[in-house]
Amino acid sequence: MASNGGFSLVGSGKRDRIASFEHYYRESYSLVYNYVLRRTSNREVAEDVVSEAFLRAARFYERFDPTRAKFSTWVISIARNCISDYYDREVATAPIDEVPEGVFAQEDTQADHLDDLAMLQKLLAKLDDEEKELIYLKYYEGKRNTEIAEVLGMNASTVSTKLSRAIAKMREAS
């Protein structure tokens, strides 16, 4: 095995990969964290999911191809899978006796808002995970189709078609 100043070339390559990963990590952490936080609406869950996403990214870093996507886009796709895994493990239900007393005594305008929110949740429940993701990125984050395409690794026209179909599915369900 060849060496360079007492260090093997294999070791040097490993140090370069670690430095490269650390650079990408620092550059993309806040973007990935904000994405996950918006999807989960819970800081503790977001921190856990982001940690898991970056651990998976580090584990499979040799598969990352910077000619195909930005590092942040790659990690966000990993984070999407981690979010799904989290929700598959955790059932987000609370016993009725653990709900604070004042929650059910809402003003009329707040009750209307809750009705709208319940209807939206009902409509979103008709969509698959990919369609929910598209709706979220388009209407919650306000991303353009080209930006959504980059995040999800799709063609912009595919994003447009899938968004149209998701919206049509929600209209049919309402």
TILUM-779775 format. One line per field, with one value per residue: residue number from 1; z, y, x of N, C-alpha, C, O, CB in turn. Coordinates in Angstrom, 2 decimals, always signed. Last residue first. Glycine has a CB too. Example, Ala and Ser with C-alpha at 12.3 -4.5 7.8 and 13.67 -1.06 7.14 Angstrom:
REM residues 2
num: 2; 1
n.z: +7.08; +7.80
n.y: -2.25; -5.69
n.x: +12.85; +13.19
ca.z: +7.14; +7.80
ca.y: -1.06; -4.50
ca.x: +13.67; +12.30
c.z: +7.87; +7.80
c.y: +0.03; -3.30
c.x: +12.90; +13.20
o.z: +8.04; +8.46
o.y: +1.14; -3.32
o.x: +13.41; +14.24
cb.z: +5.72; +9.05
cb.y: -0.60; -4.47
cb.x: +14.08; +11.31
REM end
This chain:
REM residues 174
num: 174; 173; 172; 171; 170; 169; 168; 167; 166; 165; 164; 163; 162; 161; 160; 159; 158; 157; 156; 155; 154; 153; 152; 151; 150; 149; 148; 147; 146; 145; 144; 143; 142; 141; 140; 139; 138; 137; 136; 135; 134; 133; 132; 131; 130; 129; 128; 127; 126; 125; 124; 123; 122; 121; 120; 119; 118; 117; 116; 115; 114; 113; 112; 111; 110; 109; 108; 107; 106; 105; 104; 103; 102; 101; 100; 99; 98; 97; 96; 95; 94; 93; 92; 91; 90; 89; 88; 87; 86; 85; 84; 83; 82; 81; 80; 79; 78; 77; 76; 75; 74; 73; 72; 71; 70; 69; 68; 67; 66; 65; 64; 63; 62; 61; 60; 59; 58; 57; 56; 55; 54; 53; 52; 51; 50; 49; 48; 47; 46; 45; 44; 43; 42; 41; 40; 39; 38; 37; 36; 35; 34; 33; 32; 31; 30; 29; 28; 27; 26; 25; 24; 23; 22; 21; 20; 19; 18; 17; 16; 15; 14; 13; 12; 11; 10; 9; 8; 7; 6; 5; 4; 3; 2; 1
n.z: -1.77; -3.46; -5.71; -4.73; -4.35; -7.00; -8.00; -6.58; -7.71; -10.40; -10.15; -9.14; -11.33; -13.24; -11.96; -11.77; -14.45; -15.11; -13.66; -12.64; -9.36; -6.81; -4.89; -5.25; -7.99; -7.99; -6.44; -8.23; -10.29; -9.04; -6.14; -2.77; -0.44; +1.73; +1.26; -1.47; -2.29; -0.19; +0.24; -2.21; -2.18; +0.10; -0.73; -2.80; -1.35; +0.31; -1.18; +0.04; +1.86; +3.81; +2.81; +3.56; +6.35; +6.67; +5.75; +7.72; +9.95; +9.18; +9.19; +11.92; +13.00; +12.05; +13.46; +16.03; +15.86; +15.63; +18.10; +20.51; +22.20; +24.20; +23.90; +25.32; +28.07; +29.12; +27.12; +26.94; +28.31; +27.84; +25.31; +24.53; +21.34; +18.66; +16.49; +16.81; +15.48; +13.20; +11.09; +11.68; +11.11; +8.38; +7.37; +8.11; +6.59; +4.03; +4.21; +4.55; +1.97; +0.72; +2.04; +1.01; -1.67; -1.28; -0.22; -2.41; -5.57; -8.02; -9.90; -9.25; -6.72; -5.41; -2.76; -1.94; +0.18; +2.26; +3.95; +6.48; +6.18; +5.83; +8.30; +9.83; +8.76; +9.65; +12.44; +12.81; +11.87; +13.80; +16.15; +15.48; +15.08; +17.66; +18.90; +17.44; +15.25; +12.67; +10.50; +8.38; +9.54; +10.30; +7.81; +6.86; +8.85; +8.47; +5.86; +6.30; +8.26; +6.89; +4.73; +5.58; +7.34; +5.44; +3.64; +5.46; +6.21; +3.73; +3.39; +5.56; +4.82; +2.45; +3.44; +5.06; +3.04; +1.68; +3.70; +3.89; +1.39; +1.55; +4.91; +6.17; +5.91; +3.50; +2.06; +0.60; -0.85; +0.00
n.y: +16.55; +14.72; +16.20; +17.85; +16.00; +15.27; +17.71; +17.91; +15.73; +16.52; +18.78; +17.59; +16.01; +18.02; +19.42; +17.39; +16.97; +19.37; +19.17; +15.91; +15.37; +15.61; +17.19; +19.61; +20.12; +20.37; +22.65; +24.48; +24.32; +25.21; +27.20; +27.15; +27.64; +26.03; +25.46; +24.89; +23.22; +21.49; +20.33; +19.08; +17.22; +15.70; +14.57; +12.96; +11.16; +9.87; +10.32; +11.74; +11.82; +13.51; +15.98; +16.04; +16.10; +18.48; +20.26; +19.86; +20.81; +23.47; +24.28; +23.90; +25.75; +28.07; +27.92; +28.20; +30.79; +32.07; +31.32; +30.18; +27.00; +24.71; +22.68; +23.54; +23.76; +21.32; +19.43; +15.92; +13.57; +12.29; +11.19; +10.24; +10.98; +9.84; +9.11; +6.51; +5.94; +4.52; +6.05; +8.43; +7.65; +7.01; +9.57; +10.83; +9.38; +10.16; +12.84; +12.60; +11.86; +14.23; +15.90; +14.95; +15.82; +18.56; +19.03; +18.35; +18.42; +15.79; +14.72; +15.37; +14.36; +11.58; +9.35; +6.97; +7.54; +7.95; +6.36; +7.37; +10.02; +9.67; +8.60; +10.87; +12.69; +11.46; +11.51; +14.29; +14.84; +13.49; +14.88; +17.48; +17.02; +16.31; +18.78; +20.55; +19.98; +19.89; +18.34; +20.07; +22.05; +20.49; +19.75; +22.30; +23.05; +21.05; +21.64; +24.24; +23.80; +22.02; +22.66; +23.34; +21.30; +19.14; +19.83; +19.65; +16.95; +15.74; +16.58; +15.35; +12.69; +12.56; +13.07; +10.83; +8.90; +9.58; +9.01; +6.24; +5.58; +6.39; +6.53; +8.60; +9.11; +10.57; +8.37; +5.09; +2.17; -1.17
n.x: -64.43; -63.29; -62.79; -60.77; -58.71; -58.24; -57.37; -54.97; -53.60; -53.46; -51.84; -49.50; -48.77; -48.22; -46.11; -44.19; -43.72; -42.53; -40.14; -39.10; -37.67; -36.55; -37.66; -36.31; -36.82; -39.59; -39.86; -38.77; -40.61; -42.96; -42.12; -43.37; -44.81; -45.15; -47.86; -48.15; -45.95; -45.36; -47.94; -48.43; -46.29; -46.97; -49.35; -48.37; -46.80; -48.73; -52.02; -55.12; -57.10; -56.23; -56.86; -59.56; -59.30; -57.88; -59.85; -61.78; -60.40; -60.10; -62.75; -63.28; -61.51; -62.72; -65.10; -64.04; -63.12; -65.55; -66.79; -64.32; -64.33; -63.93; -62.10; -59.86; -59.89; -58.71; -56.34; -56.47; -56.46; -58.82; -58.48; -55.11; -53.80; -51.81; -49.86; -47.74; -44.65; -43.80; -44.67; -43.43; -40.75; -40.89; -41.47; -39.09; -37.27; -38.03; -37.31; -34.55; -33.82; -34.46; -32.69; -30.29; -30.56; -30.69; -28.14; -26.50; -28.18; -27.77; -25.98; -23.45; -22.97; -24.18; -23.79; -22.74; -21.13; -22.95; -24.39; -23.85; -24.60; -27.35; -28.03; -27.42; -29.23; -31.64; -31.35; -31.41; -33.97; -35.50; -34.82; -35.66; -38.41; -39.19; -38.70; -40.41; -42.94; -43.93; -43.18; -42.64; -41.12; -38.93; -37.89; -37.07; -35.26; -33.26; -32.39; -31.37; -29.41; -27.53; -25.92; -23.34; -22.66; -22.68; -20.65; -18.46; -18.61; -18.06; -15.40; -14.19; -14.66; -13.20; -10.63; -10.28; -10.28; -7.97; -6.13; -6.40; -5.42; -2.81; -1.57; +0.99; +3.68; +3.81; +1.88; +2.05; +0.59; +0.85
ca.z: -0.98; -2.10; -5.80; -5.15; -3.18; -6.04; -8.52; -6.35; -6.26; -10.04; -10.73; -8.35; -10.07; -13.49; -12.35; -10.56; -13.65; -15.72; -13.31; -13.71; -10.45; -7.85; -4.97; -3.93; -7.51; -8.80; -5.94; -6.93; -10.58; -9.49; -7.55; -3.77; -1.55; +1.59; +2.59; -0.84; -3.16; -0.76; +1.29; -1.72; -3.25; +0.03; +0.44; -3.11; -2.36; +0.89; -0.73; -0.80; +0.61; +4.11; +2.70; +2.15; +5.71; +7.08; +5.05; +6.33; +9.92; +9.38; +7.95; +10.92; +13.29; +11.62; +12.00; +15.68; +16.04; +14.54; +16.82; +19.96; +21.25; +24.36; +23.27; +23.89; +27.27; +29.20; +28.05; +26.19; +28.35; +29.16; +25.44; +25.17; +22.78; +19.29; +17.06; +16.51; +16.50; +14.55; +11.10; +11.83; +12.43; +9.35; +7.19; +8.63; +8.04; +4.42; +3.93; +5.67; +3.07; +0.31; +2.24; +2.43; -1.37; -1.92; +0.59; -1.18; -4.51; -7.12; -10.01; -10.60; -6.86; -6.69; -3.15; -2.99; -1.06; +1.59; +2.52; +6.24; +6.43; +4.77; +7.10; +10.10; +8.54; +8.22; +11.74; +13.23; +11.16; +12.39; +16.04; +15.83; +13.97; +16.58; +19.36; +17.46; +16.60; +13.61; +11.74; +8.13; +8.92; +11.32; +8.70; +6.09; +8.64; +9.74; +6.14; +5.28; +8.57; +8.10; +4.47; +4.55; +7.83; +6.62; +3.17; +4.73; +7.23; +4.36; +2.41; +5.45; +6.08; +2.43; +2.46; +5.68; +4.06; +0.99; +3.21; +5.03; +1.75; +0.64; +3.70; +6.09; +7.07; +4.75; +1.80; +1.71; -0.95; +0.00
ca.y: +17.58; +14.26; +15.11; +18.44; +16.70; +14.23; +17.13; +18.91; +15.77; +15.30; +18.88; +18.58; +15.36; +17.00; +20.10; +18.04; +15.88; +19.05; +20.20; +16.89; +15.11; +14.87; +15.82; +18.98; +19.95; +19.33; +21.38; +24.26; +23.98; +23.82; +27.05; +26.87; +28.59; +26.67; +25.88; +25.83; +24.24; +22.32; +21.04; +20.14; +18.21; +16.42; +15.46; +14.05; +12.00; +10.68; +9.50; +11.76; +11.11; +12.07; +15.54; +16.02; +15.03; +17.21; +20.15; +19.54; +19.41; +22.65; +24.33; +23.15; +24.33; +27.75; +27.87; +26.95; +29.73; +32.19; +30.91; +31.19; +27.94; +25.94; +22.51; +23.30; +24.89; +21.60; +20.52; +17.15; +14.34; +12.90; +12.38; +9.94; +11.23; +9.97; +10.44; +6.80; +6.69; +4.01; +4.64; +8.35; +8.14; +5.98; +8.46; +11.32; +9.33; +8.75; +12.47; +13.08; +10.91; +13.01; +16.11; +14.71; +14.40; +17.86; +19.32; +17.56; +19.08; +16.63; +14.42; +15.72; +15.80; +12.00; +10.71; +6.92; +7.15; +9.10; +6.07; +5.94; +9.69; +10.30; +7.78; +9.60; +12.91; +11.70; +10.22; +13.49; +15.40; +13.09; +13.44; +17.23; +17.50; +15.32; +17.56; +20.73; +19.64; +20.89; +17.66; +18.85; +22.41; +21.16; +18.72; +21.46; +23.84; +21.17; +20.34; +24.00; +24.64; +21.64; +22.31; +24.15; +22.68; +19.13; +19.74; +20.89; +18.00; +15.55; +16.94; +16.82; +13.21; +12.31; +13.98; +12.16; +8.86; +9.64; +10.38; +7.10; +5.21; +7.12; +5.80; +8.31; +8.35; +11.21; +9.74; +6.02; +3.41; +0.00
ca.x: -65.14; -63.61; -63.76; -62.06; -59.27; -58.66; -58.60; -56.02; -53.87; -54.19; -53.18; -50.23; -49.12; -49.23; -47.35; -44.71; -44.27; -43.82; -41.12; -39.19; -38.61; -35.85; -38.15; -36.35; -35.44; -38.95; -40.39; -38.11; -39.22; -42.86; -42.50; -42.33; -44.89; -43.84; -47.41; -49.06; -46.54; -44.30; -47.22; -49.34; -46.42; -45.70; -49.33; -49.29; -46.17; -47.64; -50.89; -53.92; -57.40; -56.19; -55.47; -59.20; -60.07; -57.27; -58.57; -62.10; -60.84; -58.91; -61.98; -64.05; -61.30; -61.36; -65.12; -64.72; -62.14; -64.58; -67.35; -65.21; -63.76; -64.70; -63.41; -59.74; -60.35; -60.13; -56.64; -56.66; -55.22; -58.66; -59.30; -56.39; -53.75; -53.12; -50.07; -49.13; -45.37; -43.51; -45.03; -44.88; -41.13; -40.53; -42.42; -40.38; -37.17; -38.17; -38.71; -35.36; -33.60; -35.16; -34.13; -30.58; -30.36; -31.81; -29.34; -26.46; -27.44; -28.57; -27.41; -23.87; -23.24; -23.62; -24.16; -23.76; -20.46; -22.37; -24.47; -23.68; -23.19; -26.56; -28.19; -26.73; -27.80; -31.39; -31.42; -30.24; -32.80; -35.57; -34.58; -34.26; -37.57; -39.30; -38.02; -38.95; -42.50; -44.47; -43.56; -43.42; -42.39; -39.74; -38.44; -37.97; -36.48; -33.98; -32.98; -32.38; -30.57; -28.27; -27.31; -23.98; -22.76; -23.53; -22.04; -18.75; -18.76; -19.36; -16.42; -14.17; -15.19; -14.65; -11.23; -10.29; -11.32; -9.25; -6.26; -6.75; -6.78; -3.70; -1.91; -0.45; +3.26; +4.16; +2.26; +1.80; +1.36; +0.00
c.z: -1.27; -1.31; -4.42; -5.19; -3.53; -4.81; -7.56; -6.85; -5.95; -8.56; -10.35; -8.84; -9.15; -12.19; -12.55; -10.87; -12.38; -14.98; -13.91; -13.33; -11.54; -9.00; -6.03; -4.02; -6.17; -8.32; -6.68; -6.32; -9.28; -9.77; -7.95; -5.17; -2.61; +0.43; +2.48; +0.57; -2.37; -1.58; +0.71; -0.67; -2.81; -1.03; +0.42; -1.96; -2.69; -0.12; -0.25; -0.27; -0.28; +2.87; +2.97; +1.95; +4.24; +6.44; +5.40; +5.53; +8.49; +9.33; +8.02; +9.59; +12.30; +11.86; +11.45; +14.16; +15.70; +14.65; +15.70; +18.60; +20.90; +23.51; +23.38; +23.21; +25.77; +28.24; +27.96; +27.17; +27.57; +29.30; +26.79; +25.43; +23.36; +20.78; +17.59; +17.25; +16.06; +15.61; +12.50; +11.76; +12.64; +10.75; +8.20; +8.52; +8.70; +5.94; +4.34; +5.46; +4.25; +1.36; +1.79; +2.71; +0.08; -1.61; +0.01; -0.36; -3.27; -6.15; -9.15; -10.79; -8.27; -6.91; -4.43; -3.51; -2.23; +0.27; +1.68; +4.75; +6.10; +4.95; +5.95; +8.89; +8.87; +7.94; +10.25; +12.50; +11.54; +11.62; +14.58; +15.68; +14.26; +15.42; +18.28; +17.88; +16.62; +15.05; +12.76; +9.42; +8.68; +10.75; +9.77; +7.01; +7.84; +9.55; +7.43; +5.56; +7.55; +8.32; +5.73; +4.46; +6.86; +7.13; +4.35; +4.28; +6.58; +5.40; +3.02; +4.49; +6.03; +3.69; +2.41; +4.74; +4.75; +1.97; +2.49; +4.60; +2.89; +0.93; +2.84; +4.81; +7.07; +5.97; +3.15; +1.34; +0.24; +0.00
c.y: +17.66; +15.29; +14.66; +17.36; +17.31; +14.88; +16.07; +18.38; +16.75; +15.29; +17.69; +18.71; +16.31; +16.37; +19.10; +18.69; +16.43; +17.90; +19.91; +17.89; +16.15; +14.46; +14.98; +17.50; +19.23; +19.06; +20.22; +22.93; +23.73; +23.41; +25.60; +26.81; +28.39; +27.66; +26.62; +26.26; +25.31; +23.48; +22.00; +20.98; +19.38; +17.53; +16.33; +15.06; +13.19; +11.63; +10.43; +10.79; +10.99; +11.23; +14.04; +15.53; +14.90; +16.02; +18.83; +19.36; +18.98; +21.17; +23.44; +23.11; +23.45; +26.26; +27.48; +26.80; +28.38; +31.11; +30.98; +30.71; +29.01; +27.03; +23.74; +23.24; +24.65; +22.68; +20.93; +18.26; +15.65; +13.68; +13.06; +11.24; +10.86; +10.20; +10.59; +8.09; +6.96; +4.65; +4.04; +6.92; +7.97; +6.38; +7.35; +10.21; +9.82; +8.60; +11.02; +12.74; +11.30; +11.91; +14.87; +14.93; +14.11; +16.37; +18.61; +17.78; +18.20; +17.34; +15.33; +15.49; +16.23; +13.47; +11.10; +8.31; +7.06; +8.74; +7.19; +5.62; +8.23; +9.97; +8.35; +8.68; +11.66; +11.89; +10.39; +12.16; +14.63; +13.59; +13.00; +15.75; +17.22; +15.72; +16.48; +19.46; +19.67; +20.59; +18.59; +18.22; +21.18; +21.54; +19.35; +20.45; +23.05; +21.93; +20.41; +22.69; +24.44; +22.48; +22.04; +23.88; +23.56; +20.56; +19.81; +20.90; +19.34; +16.64; +16.83; +17.30; +14.73; +12.86; +13.81; +13.18; +10.22; +9.67; +10.56; +8.53; +6.09; +6.79; +6.64; +7.53; +8.01; +10.46; +10.41; +7.39; +4.30; +1.23
c.x: -66.61; -64.41; -64.22; -63.14; -60.63; -59.29; -59.14; -57.36; -54.99; -54.54; -54.03; -51.66; -49.88; -49.71; -48.49; -46.05; -44.88; -44.50; -42.49; -40.29; -38.43; -36.76; -37.45; -36.70; -35.41; -37.53; -39.72; -38.57; -38.45; -41.42; -42.30; -42.93; -43.82; -43.81; -46.08; -48.65; -47.29; -44.87; -46.18; -48.64; -47.29; -45.75; -48.08; -49.36; -47.06; -47.01; -49.77; -52.88; -56.17; -56.47; -55.34; -57.77; -59.69; -57.98; -57.88; -60.81; -61.15; -59.28; -60.75; -63.30; -62.07; -61.07; -63.76; -64.80; -62.76; -63.51; -66.33; -65.69; -64.78; -64.09; -64.29; -61.11; -60.37; -60.61; -58.11; -57.02; -55.32; -57.35; -59.12; -57.16; -55.10; -52.92; -51.49; -49.47; -46.80; -44.39; -44.83; -45.39; -42.63; -40.96; -42.15; -41.42; -38.46; -38.11; -38.97; -36.83; -34.47; -34.98; -34.90; -32.06; -30.74; -31.76; -30.56; -27.72; -27.49; -27.64; -28.28; -25.37; -23.62; -23.95; -23.43; -24.16; -21.44; -21.68; -23.86; -23.62; -22.92; -25.08; -27.36; -26.83; -26.98; -29.91; -31.12; -30.21; -31.54; -34.36; -34.54; -33.92; -36.10; -38.40; -38.04; -38.21; -40.97; -44.09; -44.21; -43.92; -43.26; -41.09; -39.33; -38.67; -37.51; -35.29; -33.81; -33.13; -31.70; -29.52; -28.15; -25.49; -23.54; -23.75; -23.01; -20.22; -19.10; -19.61; -17.82; -15.24; -15.25; -15.30; -12.74; -10.92; -11.43; -10.40; -7.58; -6.96; -7.25; -5.16; -2.83; -0.72; +1.77; +3.68; +2.52; +2.33; +1.06; +0.89
o.z: -0.67; -0.29; -4.22; -4.75; -2.70; -4.28; -7.34; -6.20; -5.13; -8.18; -10.00; -8.04; -8.44; -11.97; -12.08; -10.11; -11.96; -14.89; -13.28; -12.72; -11.38; -9.54; -6.16; -3.33; -5.96; -8.25; -6.08; -5.76; -9.23; -9.51; -7.30; -5.36; -3.27; +0.33; +3.06; +1.02; -2.57; -1.57; +1.07; -0.69; -3.02; -0.78; +0.68; -2.20; -2.84; +0.20; -0.40; +0.92; -1.25; +2.82; +2.43; +1.03; +3.73; +6.04; +4.52; +4.73; +8.10; +8.74; +7.07; +8.93; +11.90; +11.02; +10.52; +13.63; +15.15; +13.64; +14.89; +18.01; +20.98; +24.04; +22.71; +22.08; +25.02; +27.64; +26.89; +28.00; +27.54; +30.29; +26.89; +25.72; +22.75; +21.38; +17.04; +18.48; +15.02; +16.54; +12.93; +12.31; +13.67; +11.50; +8.80; +9.47; +9.73; +6.51; +4.92; +6.42; +4.89; +1.59; +2.41; +3.53; +0.35; -1.32; +0.77; +0.15; -3.10; -5.92; -9.52; -11.74; -8.46; -7.24; -4.53; -4.56; -3.39; -0.65; +0.52; +4.33; +5.53; +3.97; +5.19; +8.49; +8.25; +6.98; +9.66; +12.00; +10.69; +10.81; +14.17; +15.16; +13.37; +14.85; +18.02; +17.27; +15.91; +15.98; +13.61; +9.42; +8.77; +11.41; +10.09; +6.97; +8.13; +10.05; +7.49; +5.50; +7.93; +8.54; +5.62; +4.14; +7.27; +7.33; +4.26; +4.51; +7.10; +5.47; +2.85; +4.73; +6.42; +3.62; +2.33; +5.18; +5.00; +1.76; +2.67; +5.08; +2.87; +0.73; +3.34; +3.76; +7.90; +6.97; +3.87; +0.42; +0.81; +0.77
o.y: +18.48; +14.95; +14.27; +17.58; +17.29; +14.38; +15.98; +18.58; +16.45; +14.88; +17.84; +18.74; +15.89; +16.21; +19.33; +18.54; +16.01; +17.85; +20.18; +17.49; +17.13; +13.36; +13.78; +16.67; +18.33; +17.91; +19.22; +22.19; +22.86; +22.26; +24.85; +26.41; +29.34; +28.45; +27.69; +27.34; +26.50; +24.58; +23.17; +22.21; +20.53; +18.64; +17.53; +16.27; +14.31; +12.78; +11.65; +10.48; +10.22; +10.05; +13.38; +14.75; +13.79; +15.06; +18.15; +18.43; +17.86; +20.36; +22.74; +22.07; +22.39; +25.60; +26.68; +25.71; +27.51; +30.58; +30.05; +29.81; +28.76; +27.91; +23.80; +23.71; +25.50; +22.52; +20.89; +18.07; +16.42; +14.37; +14.28; +12.27; +11.14; +9.67; +11.36; +8.16; +7.59; +3.97; +3.17; +6.61; +7.44; +5.55; +6.81; +9.96; +9.28; +7.78; +10.71; +12.40; +10.44; +11.12; +14.51; +14.22; +13.13; +15.75; +18.11; +16.82; +17.39; +16.94; +15.60; +16.01; +17.36; +13.81; +10.95; +8.43; +7.07; +9.56; +7.35; +4.72; +7.89; +9.68; +7.60; +8.06; +11.43; +11.32; +9.57; +11.74; +14.36; +12.86; +12.23; +15.40; +16.78; +14.88; +15.82; +19.10; +18.90; +20.92; +18.13; +17.61; +21.26; +21.37; +18.81; +20.31; +23.12; +21.49; +19.90; +22.64; +24.46; +21.92; +21.84; +24.80; +24.42; +20.98; +20.46; +21.88; +20.08; +17.20; +17.72; +18.31; +15.33; +13.44; +14.79; +14.05; +10.71; +10.38; +11.58; +9.19; +6.61; +7.64; +7.50; +7.85; +7.22; +11.07; +10.77; +7.53; +4.26; +1.31
o.x: -67.31; -65.01; -65.37; -64.27; -61.54; -60.28; -60.35; -58.38; -55.86; -55.64; -55.20; -52.60; -50.79; -50.91; -49.60; -47.01; -45.95; -45.73; -43.51; -41.29; -37.71; -36.65; -37.72; -36.12; -34.59; -37.10; -39.33; -37.76; -37.58; -41.04; -41.57; -44.08; -43.41; -42.87; -45.90; -49.05; -47.07; -44.33; -46.14; -48.74; -46.93; -45.30; -48.13; -49.42; -46.57; -46.73; -49.87; -52.85; -56.17; -56.12; -54.44; -57.50; -59.52; -57.33; -57.36; -60.69; -60.82; -58.56; -60.41; -63.22; -61.59; -60.46; -63.64; -64.60; -62.09; -63.05; -66.24; -65.09; -65.98; -63.40; -65.32; -61.27; -60.85; -61.67; -58.71; -57.91; -54.36; -57.16; -59.25; -56.55; -56.14; -51.98; -52.29; -49.38; -47.02; -44.84; -45.59; -46.45; -43.06; -41.48; -43.08; -42.17; -38.88; -38.84; -40.00; -37.53; -35.08; -35.89; -35.90; -32.64; -31.44; -32.78; -31.40; -28.30; -28.40; -26.50; -29.43; -25.96; -24.07; -25.09; -22.21; -24.79; -21.03; -21.65; -24.22; -22.90; -21.88; -24.38; -26.75; -25.85; -25.94; -29.38; -30.43; -29.16; -30.69; -33.79; -33.67; -32.86; -35.37; -37.70; -37.03; -37.20; -40.32; -44.83; -44.97; -45.00; -44.49; -42.11; -40.39; -39.89; -38.71; -36.33; -34.92; -34.36; -32.87; -30.60; -29.36; -26.25; -24.31; -24.89; -24.05; -20.93; -19.94; -20.70; -18.65; -15.91; -16.26; -16.39; -13.48; -11.66; -12.53; -11.39; -8.26; -7.88; -8.36; -6.03; -3.55; -0.17; +1.32; +3.30; +1.59; +3.14; -0.03; +1.85
cb.z: -1.23; -1.36; -6.56; -6.54; -2.69; -5.63; -9.92; -7.06; -5.49; -10.40; -12.26; -8.40; -9.37; -14.44; -13.63; -10.02; -13.31; -17.22; -13.77; -15.09; -9.94; -7.27; -5.23; -3.03; -7.38; -10.29; -6.10; -5.96; -11.39; -10.73; -8.48; -3.44; -1.03; +1.39; +3.53; -0.79; -4.17; -1.62; +2.24; -1.14; -4.52; -0.28; +1.76; -3.41; -3.63; +1.47; -1.88; -0.86; -0.15; +5.21; +3.67; +1.54; +5.85; +8.61; +5.40; +5.69; +10.82; +10.72; +7.64; +10.73; +14.74; +12.38; +11.42; +16.31; +17.49; +14.54; +16.47; +19.85; +19.99; +25.85; +23.88; +23.63; +27.56; +30.58; +27.75; +25.10; +27.81; +30.22; +25.23; +26.50; +23.09; +19.04; +16.01; +16.94; +16.80; +14.90; +10.06; +10.78; +12.61; +9.32; +5.76; +7.86; +8.53; +3.77; +2.43; +5.84; +3.48; -1.08; +1.46; +3.32; -1.63; -3.45; +0.66; -0.36; -4.21; -6.35; -9.64; -11.64; -6.42; -7.87; -2.02; -2.48; -0.88; +2.50; +2.11; +6.89; +7.90; +4.77; +6.70; +11.36; +9.37; +7.74; +11.92; +14.76; +11.49; +11.75; +16.80; +17.27; +13.74; +16.11; +20.65; +18.41; +17.04; +13.49; +12.36; +7.36; +7.60; +11.85; +9.36; +4.96; +7.91; +10.78; +6.25; +3.88; +8.61; +9.31; +3.61; +3.20; +8.05; +7.73; +2.38; +3.51; +8.06; +5.01; +1.17; +4.99; +7.28; +2.29; +1.07; +6.07; +5.09; +0.05; +2.27; +6.09; +2.14; -0.81; +4.04; +6.14; +8.30; +4.77; +0.99; +3.03; -2.27; +1.22
cb.y: +18.91; +13.94; +13.93; +19.12; +17.80; +13.35; +16.51; +20.24; +16.16; +14.06; +19.00; +19.95; +14.83; +15.93; +20.91; +19.08; +14.83; +18.68; +21.57; +16.20; +15.11; +13.65; +15.82; +19.71; +21.32; +19.74; +21.31; +25.43; +25.10; +23.61; +28.00; +25.55; +29.97; +25.63; +24.66; +25.24; +23.60; +21.47; +20.03; +19.52; +17.56; +15.44; +14.65; +13.49; +11.19; +9.77; +8.56; +13.18; +11.83; +11.74; +16.32; +17.41; +15.30; +17.08; +21.33; +20.65; +19.22; +22.99; +25.77; +23.77; +24.01; +28.63; +29.22; +26.90; +29.73; +33.59; +31.76; +32.59; +27.22; +26.37; +21.33; +22.00; +26.05; +21.99; +21.73; +16.99; +13.52; +11.84; +12.03; +9.17; +12.72; +8.72; +11.52; +5.62; +8.01; +4.26; +3.86; +9.19; +9.61; +5.72; +7.90; +12.59; +10.17; +7.89; +12.67; +14.60; +10.88; +12.53; +17.36; +15.63; +13.98; +18.09; +20.84; +17.92; +20.50; +15.78; +12.98; +14.91; +16.58; +11.12; +11.71; +6.20; +5.81; +9.77; +5.86; +5.16; +10.00; +11.83; +7.70; +8.91; +14.09; +12.94; +9.59; +13.26; +16.91; +13.62; +12.66; +17.70; +19.00; +15.19; +17.03; +21.85; +18.24; +20.95; +17.03; +17.84; +23.14; +22.41; +17.91; +20.72; +25.14; +21.89; +19.25; +23.96; +26.11; +21.76; +21.11; +23.88; +23.27; +18.25; +18.43; +21.04; +18.14; +14.16; +16.04; +17.32; +12.74; +10.80; +13.74; +12.60; +7.75; +8.47; +10.74; +7.04; +3.71; +6.78; +4.44; +9.62; +9.10; +12.58; +10.50; +5.52; +4.15; +0.00
cb.x: -64.53; -62.33; -63.16; -61.94; -58.30; -57.45; -58.37; -55.66; -52.60; -53.37; -53.10; -49.53; -47.86; -48.69; -47.12; -43.70; -43.19; -43.65; -40.63; -39.49; -40.07; -35.20; -39.61; -37.36; -34.75; -38.94; -41.94; -38.42; -38.54; -43.70; -41.67; -41.61; -44.79; -42.78; -47.27; -50.41; -47.48; -43.37; -46.54; -50.64; -47.00; -44.55; -49.40; -50.69; -45.87; -46.57; -50.38; -53.34; -58.52; -57.20; -54.58; -59.36; -61.59; -57.29; -57.66; -62.98; -62.08; -58.23; -61.56; -65.45; -61.72; -60.33; -65.56; -66.15; -61.61; -63.93; -68.54; -64.50; -63.27; -64.77; -64.11; -58.99; -59.50; -60.48; -55.75; -57.78; -54.10; -58.73; -60.76; -56.17; -53.39; -54.00; -49.78; -50.08; -44.65; -42.05; -44.21; -45.56; -40.73; -39.02; -42.34; -40.84; -35.97; -37.06; -39.03; -35.18; -32.09; -34.64; -34.61; -29.72; -28.90; -31.79; -29.59; -25.21; -28.02; -29.62; -27.66; -23.08; -22.04; -24.17; -23.84; -24.99; -19.75; -21.39; -25.91; -24.82; -22.81; -26.77; -29.68; -27.32; -27.31; -32.18; -32.81; -30.28; -32.64; -36.87; -35.67; -33.96; -37.78; -40.77; -38.69; -38.58; -43.04; -45.99; -42.35; -42.57; -42.16; -39.01; -37.31; -37.20; -36.15; -33.10; -31.88; -31.73; -30.17; -27.37; -27.35; -23.33; -21.35; -22.91; -22.26; -17.81; -17.46; -19.44; -16.30; -12.79; -14.33; -14.94; -10.62; -8.86; -11.04; -9.40; -5.11; -5.66; -6.86; -3.37; -2.57; -1.30; +3.60; +3.61; +1.15; +2.45; +1.07; -0.96
REM end
